[in-house]
Amino acid sequence: MSGHSKWAQIKRQKAVTDAKRGSLFTKLAKNITVAVREGGGTDPSFNFKLRMAIEQARDAAMPNENIDRAVKRGSGEGKEAIEQVAYEGYGPGGSAFIVEAVTDNKNRTTANVRSIFDKHGGRLGEQGSVGWMFESKGQILIENSAFAKASADKQPGNLALELIDQGVEDVKETENGLEVYTLPLDLEKTKKFIEDKKIKILSSELIMRPAQNLEVAEQDKKKVQNLINALQDDDDVVNVHSNVNL
């Protein structure tokens, strides 16, 4: 989903109730398992995807034993076949969606995602139907409070300008904070550059960024948000990307 929507998604995740925490941990564990299988082994030092997945899990206060179990599962312990799948679809107002899921039963997940689209005024599309509208990018979000602390600590320089000098693709200052976009391969080095300045990062991940944001009518914005929320509540869905400017 577009960056400004991502702020709301992270806040929603951080405020997750105890009743839903188990579901969140399940999703995060699946991410870790897939990262081990597809990203290059069980050592986070050499597997950037795994390192990001573990960081997300720790940010959500996931217990270390859950993380270790997910890593072992990815290395071959456990019989379940976990795979990563992506769906493309259309939402209210002509909006476009890419939905990433991790599942041990693709038929079940496909049926659930299709049903969610149908119930919220959308429809599941064919592979490639909307994918051309998005690009894989690295995204880093830094809250305004982190800027305030850096300023209080007399951190020199203008971070946005310094990041441009470092070769990032785009830097946006919003009411929530700073959105930094990089090439996928540059995400890790950009993250380290910011952390070396003792600036706290809210999130760092690979996303599907829309080439152009879509403006929809006010009556459709709530429908789109409801669709996003419903997709995120599915146990198998781990990421939702949309081109809507919410």
Backbone as a ProteinNet text record, in pm:
[ID]
protein_1_A
[PRIMARY]
MSGHSKWAQIKRQKAVTDAKRGSLFTKLAKNITVAVREGGGTDPSFNFKLRMAIEQARDAAMPNENIDRAVKRGSGEGKEAIEQVAYEGYGPGGSAFIVEAVTDNKNRTTANVRSIFDKHGGRLGEQGSVGWMFESKGQILIENSAFAKASADKQPGNLALELIDQGVEDVKETENGLEVYTLPLDLEKTKKFIEDKKIKILSSELIMRPAQNLEVAEQDKKKVQNLINALQDDDDVVNVHSNVNL
[TERTIARY]
84.9	0	88.3	33.8	116.3	165.1	273.7	344.2	258.7	177.6	99.2	-2.4	-48.9	-136.3	-57.2	69.7	154.1	169	174.5	182.9	66.6	-54.4	-173.7	-168.8	-117.4	-108.1	-15.6	97.3	193.4	134	68.2	5.7	-102.6	-175.7	-280.6	-218.6	-105.9	-38.7	16.5	74.3	131.9	24.8	-97.7	-206.3	-291.9	-241.2	-319	-355.6	-479.1	-525.9	-466.4	-469.2	-416.3	-486.8	-616.9	-694.4	-641.6	-582	-531.6	-380.1	-315.8	-170	-122.7	-195.7	-159	-161.1	-261.1	-270	-153.9	-116.7	-3.5	125.4	146	266.3	272	156	151.7	199.5	154.7	196.4	346.4	394.4	536.4	622.9	575.6	649.3	655.8	546.8	545.9	646.2	651.8	748.4	891.4	919.8	1053.7	1084.4	988.4	1007.6	1037.7	960.5	981.9	1115.5	1151.8	1279.2	1396.8	1386.7	1492.4	1500.6	1383.8	1380.8	1417.9	1382.2	1402.1	1514.8	1557.3	1652.4	1797.5	1824.6	1964.9	2012	1933.4	1982.5	1934.4	1985.2	1934.6	2014	2121.3	2204.6	2161.5	2102.9	2058.4	2171.1	2294.1	2407.6	2426	2383.3	2401	2267.7	2158.8	2025.4	1946.2	1947.1	1883.6	1733	1668.5	1524.4	1492.3	1574	1553.2	1577.5	1679.4	1709.4	1591.5	1533.1	1417.4	1298.1	1276	1161.9	1175.9	1297.6	1320.3	1303.5	1350.5	1335	1186.9	1107	962.9	899.9	942.6	888.2	923.9	1047	1088.8	1019.1	996.4	923.2	781.8	726.5	591.7	593.9	711.5	728.7	702.6	735.5	721.4	829.5	794.6	893.5	1005.2	1124.5	1239.3	1219.3	1150.1	1129.5	1042.4	946.9	865.6	951	1042	1131.1	1221.9	1280.7	1370	1295.6	1173.4	1093.3	1063.9	1035.6	1006.6	1130.5	1247.1	1372.6	1398.1	1380.6	1401.9	1303.9	1182	1081.8	1125.3	1183	1228.8	1347	1425.6	1544.3	1513	1384.6	1346.4	1280.3	1280.7	1214.5	1065	985.3	841.3	801.4	682	639.8	561.9	512.9	426.3	503.5	442.9	502	448.8	535.3	497.4	544.7	457.6	497.2	445.2	514	474.7	399.1	283	201.1	159.6	130	86.5	-37.5	-129.4	-253.6	-265.9	-329.6	-356.4	-507.5	-555	-698.9	-738	-868.3	-925.8	-1018.5	-1014	-1100.7	-1195.1	-1270.9	-1364.8	-1295.9	-1368.7	-1317.1	-1208.5	-1198	-1094.3	-956.6	-949.1	-820.2	-754.9	-623	-545.9	-479.5	-472	-416.6	-319.6	-213.9	-128.6	-130.2	-164.3	-177	-75	11.7	112.6	68.6	81.2	40.2	144	143.4	227.4	134.9	137.7	35.5	86.3	17.9	43.3	-69.6	-162.1	-274.3	-318.2	-259.4	-284.4	-431.5	-496.5	-637.8	-724.4	-697.4	-772.4	-748.3	-622.6	-588.1	-647.8	-640.3	-697.3	-847	-915.4	-1060.5	-1092.8	-1014	-1038.9	-1015.9	-906.1	-875.6	-981	-1022.8	-1127.5	-1256.8	-1291.7	-1414.2	-1409.1	-1293.7	-1279.3	-1296.6	-1234.8	-1252.9	-1400.2	-1465.6	-1606.8	-1696.3	-1670	-1754.1	-1734.1	-1624.4	-1593	-1588.5	-1666.4	-1681.7	-1564.2	-1484.9	-1370.8	-1376.3	-1267.8	-1259	-1113.6	-1090.4	-956.8	-924.5	-803.6	-764.4	-665.1	-629.8	-529.8	-389.8	-294	-155.3	-110.7	-56	-11.3	-113.6	-233.3	-340.3	-313.3	-252.9	-221.5	-75.2	-2.4	135.9	221.9	188.8	266.2	253.5	155	135.9	226.9	298.5	377.9	524.4	611.9	754.1	804.4	894.1	953.5	1053.3	1033.1	1119.4	1147.8	1254.8	1278.9	1212.9	1151.7	1084.7	1128.8	1167.2	1204.7	1118.6	1057.8	975.5	1040	1049	1107.6	1007.8	964.8	865.5	924.8	835.8	879.8	951.1	907.2	968.7	1116.4	1151.8	1292.4	1375.1	1314.1	1382.2	1403.1	1298.3	1306.5	1418.6	1430.8	1536.7	1674.2	1686.6	1815.2	1854.8	1754.8	1781.4	1824.9	1757	1791.3	1932.3	1972.1	2107.1	2210.5	2165.1	2252.3	2309.6	2223.1	2264.5	2278.3	2397.4	2417.8	2359.2	2336.7	2300.2	2151.5	2112.2	1974.7	1965.5	1892.6	1890.6	1838.4	1733.3	1676.1	1779.7	1853.5	1955.2	2069.7	2106.6	2213.5	2173.7	2047.6	2000.3	2000.1	1961.9	1967.9	2111.7	2205.8	2347.6	2393	2328.4	2362.6	2306.4	2218.9	2166.4	2030.4	1955.7	1821.1	1734.3	1629.3	1547	1451.7	1400	1299.1	1293	1273.8	1253.7	1133.9	1035	915.6	897.5	877.7	846	694.9	636.3	491.9	458.9	330.8	288.2	327.1	349	387.7	538	612.5	757.3	818	929.3	1003.2	981.6	951.1	939.4	1057.7	1134.5	1254	1234.4	1259	1242.2	1373.9	1410.2	1536.9	1515	1618.9	1619.6	1624.5	1564	1564.1	1702.9	1803.1	1937.8	2003.2	1948.6	2006.5	1939.7	1837.7	1762	1850.8	1929	2008.9	2113.5	2185.9	2290.7	2230.8	2112.5	2046.2	2000.4	1946.4	1904.2	2022.6	2135.1	2253.8	2303.3	2297.2	2339.1	2257.1	2126.7	2038.9	2064.7	2077.2	2099.4	2233.1	2333.3	2463.5	2455.1	2349.5	2327	2242.8	2219.1	2143.1	1999.2	1943.8	1804.7	1721.7	1617	1535	1444.5	1442.2	1360.4	1232	1118.9	990.6	972.7	1003	993.5	1088.6	1130.2	1219.3	1181.2	1137.7	1093	1087.6	1074.5	1053.4	903.5	864.1	723.8	703.6	576	538.7	479.8	555.6	514.2	443.6	325.9	257.8	334.9	342.2	409.3	335.5	205	124	9.1	-9.4	-119.3	-252	-356.3	-489.7	-575.1	-639.2	-736.1	-874.8	-943.3	-1079.1	-1176.5	-1303	-1407.6	-1414.1	-1458.5	-1463.9	-1543	-1654.4	-1736.8	-1665.7	-1565.2	-1490.6	-1372.9	-1325.9	-1209.5	-1236.9	-1354.3	-1387.1	-1400.4	-1455.2	-1469.3	-1331.8	-1240.7	-1105.3	-1037.3	-1051.4	-988.9	-1047.4	-1178.5	-1241.4	-1188.4	-1165.1	-1108.2	-966.4	-887.9	-750.9	-752.1	-838.3	-845.6	-885.6	-983.6	-1030	-920.2	-846.4	-735.8	-628.1	-595	-490.7	-532.8	-663.2	-710.7	-707	-690.3	-680.2	-549.6	-554.6	-438.2	-321.3	-349.3	-242	-181.7	-251.5	-205.7	-101.7	11	119.2	143.2	105.2	122.7	13.5	-32.6	-132.3	-79.5	-75.2	-27	-139	-162.9	-267.3	-215.3	-276.9	-235	-322.9	-409.1	-502.7	-436.6	-462	-414.2	-517.8	-493.8	-591	-562.8
-116.8	0	121.5	233.7	354	393.3	471.5	497.8	552.8	654.5	716.7	619.9	523.5	421.2	326.1	309.1	218.3	265.2	395.8	447.7	394.4	402.7	357.2	206.4	132.8	-11.8	-50.3	17.7	-14	19.6	134.4	171.7	70.4	23.4	-75.5	-205.7	-244	-366.2	-354	-239.1	-219.9	-217.4	-179.7	-172.2	-298.4	-404	-527	-579.3	-626.3	-676.5	-814	-855.6	-985.9	-1097.1	-1076.3	-1178.2	-1203	-1099.4	-1112.5	-1130.1	-1124.8	-1133.5	-1269.3	-1374.1	-1506.7	-1515.2	-1452.9	-1451	-1374.6	-1262.1	-1183	-1263.7	-1332.8	-1413.3	-1525.1	-1581.6	-1687.4	-1634.6	-1515.1	-1454.7	-1426.4	-1371.5	-1337.9	-1463.8	-1570.4	-1697	-1752.4	-1740.4	-1786.9	-1707	-1576.9	-1492.5	-1539.7	-1573.1	-1619.3	-1751.6	-1842.8	-1973.9	-1962.3	-1879	-1860	-1791.4	-1696.6	-1626	-1722.5	-1822	-1922.1	-2005.5	-2046.7	-2137.3	-2068	-1941.5	-1873.3	-1770.3	-1731.8	-1622.3	-1661.2	-1790.2	-1828.4	-1876.2	-1956.8	-2019.4	-1959.1	-2013.6	-1980.7	-1872.4	-1825.6	-1723.1	-1584.1	-1502.9	-1368.5	-1279.8	-1310.2	-1229.6	-1239.6	-1352.1	-1374.9	-1383	-1364.7	-1375.6	-1250.3	-1152.2	-1023.7	-1037.9	-1124.9	-1145.1	-1198.9	-1291.1	-1346.3	-1240.5	-1160.3	-1054.1	-957.2	-919	-828.7	-895.4	-1023.2	-1094.4	-1106.6	-1132.9	-1143.6	-1008.2	-901.8	-767.8	-731.9	-764.4	-737.5	-816.4	-940.2	-1023.2	-965.9	-921.8	-865.2	-732	-653.4	-527.9	-553.1	-668.9	-704.8	-780.8	-786.4	-853.7	-1003.3	-1061.7	-1205.8	-1276.2	-1376.8	-1445.8	-1510.5	-1512.7	-1569.2	-1716.6	-1789.6	-1931.7	-1950.7	-1859	-1865.1	-1839	-1742.3	-1708.8	-1827.8	-1886.2	-2000.5	-2117.7	-2139.9	-2250	-2227.2	-2102	-2070.1	-2088.2	-2051.3	-2069.9	-2218.9	-2300.2	-2444.9	-2505.7	-2455.5	-2505.8	-2477	-2359.6	-2323.1	-2405.5	-2455.4	-2533.4	-2680.9	-2716.9	-2854.9	-2929.9	-2873.8	-2940.3	-2912.1	-3015.6	-2998.1	-3044.3	-3095.4	-3157.7	-3065	-2952.1	-2866.7	-2800.4	-2799	-2731.2	-2588.5	-2493.1	-2352.6	-2288	-2211	-2140	-1997.1	-1912.5	-1772.5	-1755.4	-1690	-1668.7	-1522.5	-1475.1	-1336.8	-1334.8	-1247.6	-1232.8	-1089.4	-1074.2	-942	-926	-805.1	-785.7	-639.8	-619.6	-486	-458.5	-333.6	-293.1	-183.7	-126.9	-19	99.1	165.7	285	257.8	133.7	100.6	84.1	64.7	50.4	-83.4	-86.7	-206.9	-258.3	-390.3	-452.8	-564.4	-574.1	-692.2	-742.9	-869.2	-929.7	-1041.5	-1031.9	-1135	-1222.2	-1353.1	-1447.2	-1557.2	-1620.1	-1736	-1845	-1962	-2061.3	-2204.4	-2292.3	-2435.9	-2502.7	-2421.1	-2473.1	-2364.6	-2366.5	-2260.8	-2253.9	-2367.8	-2367.8	-2294	-2318.5	-2250.3	-2099.8	-2061.6	-1919.5	-1848.9	-1910.8	-1850.5	-1829.2	-1928.4	-1916.7	-1805	-1795.2	-1691.7	-1552.4	-1533.8	-1402.5	-1363.7	-1459	-1429.8	-1387.7	-1458	-1427.3	-1287.1	-1248.8	-1115.3	-1007.1	-1025.6	-928.9	-918.1	-1031.5	-1032.5	-960.6	-983	-924.9	-774.7	-721.6	-579.5	-503.2	-549.1	-473.8	-481.5	-587	-603	-736.7	-771.6	-902.7	-941.1	-1070.4	-1123.8	-1125.1	-1080.4	-1075.8	-1185.5	-1191.2	-1286.5	-1236	-1327.6	-1288.8	-1195.3	-1080.2	-982.6	-876.5	-890.4	-795.2	-655.4	-645.1	-513.7	-501.6	-612.2	-610.5	-507.1	-477.4	-379.6	-238.5	-215.8	-83.6	-60.9	-164.2	-157.4	-190.3	-140.4	-169.2	-213.3	-308.9	-353.5	-248.8	-203.2	-100.5	-132.8	-74.8	-77.1	45.5	28.5	141.2	148.8	268.4	294.3	409.3	389.3	493.9	540.4	673	732.5	833	811.7	900.3	1037	1136.9	1272.4	1276.5	1192.4	1192	1154.3	1069.5	1031.5	1150.2	1235.2	1356.9	1451	1461.2	1551.8	1509.8	1380.1	1329.9	1355.6	1331.8	1355.1	1501.5	1587.5	1730.7	1767.3	1705.6	1732.5	1684.1	1576.5	1522.7	1593.6	1703.7	1783.9	1702.2	1615	1538.7	1634.9	1647.6	1746.2	1702.3	1800.2	1771.6	1756.7	1763	1741.7	1599.9	1513.6	1371.9	1348.8	1419.9	1400.3	1427.3	1537.8	1571.4	1470.2	1425.3	1327.5	1195.3	1158.6	1035.1	1045.9	1161.5	1183.8	1168.8	1225.7	1213.1	1067.7	987.1	845.5	764.7	828.1	760.9	696.7	732	676.3	732.1	658.9	698.1	812.4	814.1	915.1	933.1	1056.6	1087.3	1181	1143.2	1225.5	1264	1392.5	1439.4	1450	1379.4	1378.2	1424.9	1432.5	1475.4	1372.8	1247.9	1143.4	1134.6	1167.1	1155	1144	1075.3	1065	927.1	927.1	803.8	799	692.3	676.2	555.2	574.9	466.6	439.8	312	271.8	159.6	130.4	6.7	-107.8	-222.9	-333.8	-368.3	-368.3	-405.2	-300.1	-177.7	-69.1	-51.8	-131.4	-113.1	-132	-237.1	-268.4	-161.3	-117.1	-17.5	116.6	150	274.9	268	154.2	133.8	150.3	91	100.9	245.4	318.5	458.8	541	516.6	589.8	547.8	417.7	368.4	416	429.6	479	622.1	692.2	828.3	829.6	710.9	695.5	745.3	730.1	767.1	639.9	634.2	514.2	500.5	380.9	349.9	280.5	327.9	266.5	134	131.4	7	11.1	-107.4	-122.2	-251	-242.6	-362.9	-341.8	-452.5	-448.4	-437.8	-348.8	-328.6	-330	-333.1	-310.2	-169.4	-76.7	63.9	96.1	159.3	194.9	300.6	283.1	382.4	515.4	509	630.5	603.2	692.6	677.3	715.6	645.5	667.9	746.7	850.9	925.8	865.9	832.9	778.7	869.5	857.5	937.8	906.7	1004.8	988.5	864.5	838.9	723.7	590.9	594.1	471	451.7	559.6	547.1	453.3	467.9	380.5	236.6	215.3	79.1	17.4	97.6	48.3	12.7	100.1	73.4	-51.9	-70.5	-191	-317.2	-307.8	-420.9	-449.7	-344.3	-360.8	-427.2	-378.1	-433.3	-580.5	-614.3	-752.6	-844.7	-798.9	-879.3	-898.6	-792.4	-801.1	-891.8	-904.6	-988.7	-1137.7	-1170.5	-1311.1	-1369.2	-1489	-1547.9	-1571.2	-1591.4	-1622.9	-1500.1	-1388	-1266.5	-1196.1	-1163.4	-1096.4	-953.9	-920.3	-784.3	-750.1	-624.8	-575.5	-446.1	-440.4	-322.1	-269.5	-139.8	-80	50.8	92	218.2	334.9	315.8	421.3	522.6	647.9	754.7	776.7	716.3	724.2	843.7
0	0	0	-42.4	-49.9	88.7	91.9	216.5	328.1	298.7	404.7	463.2	383.6	437.8	527.3	495.6	572.9	716.5	738.2	875.1	958.2	901.9	973	996.4	899.1	912.6	1027.1	1038.7	1144.9	1281.5	1291.6	1418.6	1456.3	1356.5	1380.3	1430.2	1371.3	1411.9	1552.5	1585.5	1718.3	1826.4	1788.6	1885.5	1886.2	1823.6	1812.2	1951.4	1965.4	2093.8	2120.2	2247.2	2283	2207	2179.5	2109.4	1969.2	1908.5	1772.2	1767.3	1882.5	1882.7	1832.1	1866.2	1819.2	1668.2	1606	1460.1	1399.4	1461.5	1412.8	1421.9	1534.2	1550.6	1446.9	1414.1	1312.6	1178.2	1141.8	1015	1015.3	1124.7	1133.5	1128.8	1192.2	1189.3	1047.4	973.5	834.4	751.1	774.9	703.7	729.3	854.9	891.4	821.9	824.1	762.2	613	544.4	400.7	375.3	460.3	443.9	453.6	542.2	553.6	426.6	376.7	261.6	130.9	119.1	-8.4	-5.1	113.7	123	144.1	168.1	178.4	313.3	384.7	505.8	635.6	745.4	879	950.8	891.9	956.3	908.2	997.5	957.2	905.2	943.8	897.3	746.4	690.3	547.4	472.5	543.1	482.8	519	426.8	456	476.7	397.2	412.8	551	596.7	730.3	836.2	819	914.9	927.3	813.8	817.3	884.7	854.2	912.2	1062.7	1108.9	1253.9	1321.6	1257.7	1314.2	1328.1	1226.2	1233.6	1347.4	1365	1472.3	1609	1624.4	1753.4	1781.1	1675.8	1693.2	1744.1	1709.9	1754.5	1887.7	1951.6	2081.3	2073.6	1960.5	1944.5	2026.1	2107.1	2193	2110.4	2166.3	2096.6	2061.5	2149.1	2119.9	1995.8	1973.6	1852	1728.2	1741.3	1629.4	1598.1	1701.8	1681.3	1618.1	1660.9	1606.1	1458.2	1421.7	1281.4	1194.4	1248.3	1174.5	1152	1255.4	1243.4	1143.2	1144.4	1049.9	906.8	886.9	753.5	708	803.5	769.4	747.4	761.6	731.1	843.3	964.5	1076.8	1069.2	1067.8	1051	911.4	897.9	772.9	681.4	735.1	655	541.7	425	309.4	305.6	334.7	336.7	207	143.1	22	24	-48.9	-61.5	-191.8	-184.9	-303.7	-310.2	-430.9	-449.9	-538.4	-503.1	-578.3	-628.1	-742.5	-798	-812.5	-784.6	-790.4	-801	-809.6	-824.2	-706.4	-656.9	-547.6	-590.4	-497	-528.1	-595.3	-682.9	-748.2	-850.7	-897.2	-994.7	-934.5	-803.8	-736.3	-769.9	-759.5	-788.7	-661.6	-649.2	-529	-564.1	-484.5	-481.1	-337.2	-320.7	-188.2	-176	-77.2	-52.5	63.9	44.7	148.8	163.3	279.9	306.6	358.4	295	325.2	316.5	386.9	373.8	295.9	245.4	165.8	67.3	-51.1	-148.8	-190	-202.2	-242.6	-141.1	-12.7	93	88.3	76.1	75.9	-44.5	-161.1	-281.8	-265.7	-212	-191.7	-92.8	14.5	114.7	58.1	-15.8	-72.6	-174.9	-258.4	-357.2	-287.8	-181	-107.7	-46.5	6.7	66.9	-38.5	-154.1	-262.2	-300.9	-316.6	-358.2	-257.8	-129	-24.3	-9	-61.9	-42.5	-174.2	-269.4	-393.6	-487.5	-476.7	-567.2	-635.6	-702.6	-766.3	-783.1	-773.1	-791.8	-940.5	-977.6	-1117.7	-1152.9	-1279.4	-1325	-1289.4	-1287.2	-1265.3	-1378	-1340.1	-1438	-1471	-1415.6	-1449.5	-1395.3	-1276.4	-1219.8	-1177.7	-1184.3	-1138.7	-1208.9	-1334.2	-1411.1	-1355	-1267	-1207.2	-1086.5	-1043.2	-920.9	-950.3	-861.5	-869.5	-732	-730.8	-604.9	-555.9	-432.2	-374.1	-227.6	-177.6	-34.6	26.9	142.4	209	355.1	396.5	535.5	586.2	702.4	763.1	892.8	909.3	1029.1	1085.6	1207.8	1267.8	1301.2	1309.5	1344.1	1478.3	1571.8	1704.6	1698	1599.8	1583.5	1536.4	1450.4	1407.2	1524.7	1607.6	1721.8	1816.5	1838.9	1927	1865.4	1734.2	1667.6	1678.5	1667.1	1677.9	1820.3	1917.5	2057.6	2089.1	2021.7	2041.2	1955	1891.6	1804.7	1688.6	1632.5	1515.1	1397.4	1337.6	1232.3	1099	1012.9	874	853.2	728.2	687.4	633.3	703.7	668.9	527.5	490.6	357.5	248.6	262.2	162.9	164.7	284.5	294.8	228.8	243.4	182.5	29.9	-20.6	-165.9	-214.4	-136.5	-171.7	-168.6	-84.4	-74.6	-191.3	-271.2	-389	-373.5	-266.2	-255	-367.7	-402.7	-516.4	-484.6	-361.3	-327.7	-176.9	-133.1	8.3	18	99.5	114.8	261.1	286.3	420	431.8	527.1	546.2	687.4	716.4	850.2	956	914.7	1008.6	1028.8	923.9	931.6	793.4	784.3	658.5	595.8	465.5	387.8	291.7	301.3	218	127.2	-3.2	-99.7	-170.5	-178.8	-237	-338.1	-416.6	-492.2	-391.8	-422.3	-326.3	-273	-359.2	-317.4	-227.7	-227.7	-148.7	-12.1	15.2	139.7	262.4	262.5	382.1	409.3	306.5	329.8	370.6	317.1	355.8	500.2	539.2	677.2	772	737	822	830.1	718.4	715.8	815.7	820.2	911.9	1056.4	1078.2	1214.3	1270.1	1183.8	1228.9	1280.6	1240.1	1288.8	1417	1470.7	1594.9	1579.3	1460.2	1434.2	1429.3	1509.5	1519.4	1397.4	1341.1	1223.4	1269.5	1219.6	1254.5	1181.8	1052.8	976.7	858.4	815.6	700.9	630.8	504.9	435.8	285.6	214.6	70.8	44.5	-43.1	-74.6	-225.6	-265.9	-404.8	-410.7	-465	-467.7	-599.3	-592.5	-717.8	-794.3	-925.6	-1009	-1002.8	-980.8	-968.7	-872.7	-775.2	-681	-745.6	-705.3	-760	-661.6	-710.3	-630.2	-653.6	-546	-558.5	-485.1	-518	-455.1	-305.4	-227.2	-81.9	-41.4	-111.8	-73.8	-98.3	-186.3	-213.9	-119.1	-56.4	31.4	148.5	209.4	321.6	275.3	156.7	103.1	79	25.1	0.9	132.6	233.9	363.6	427.5	414	468.1	400.1	268.9	195.5	244.4	261.3	312	449.8	539	674.4	672.2	587.7	579.9	528.3	429.1	377.1	482.7	554.3	657.4	772.1	795.6	904.5	870.3	742	704.6	757.6	812.2	877.4	783.3	654.3	560.2	492.8	495.6	426.8	512.1	450.9	524.3	478.2	354.6	304.8	204.9	210.7	116	55.6	-76.9	-147.5	-237.2	-230.7	-314	-372.3	-483	-546.6	-505.3	-406	-365.9	-273.1	-298.9	-212.1	-102.3	15.4	124.7	214.9
[MASK]
++++++++++++++++++++++++++++++++++++++++++++++++++++++++++++++++++++++++++++++++++++++++++++++++++++++++++++++++++++++++++++++++++++++++++++++++++++++++++++++++++++++++++++++++++++++++++++++++++++++++++++++++++++++++++++++++++++++++++++++++++++++

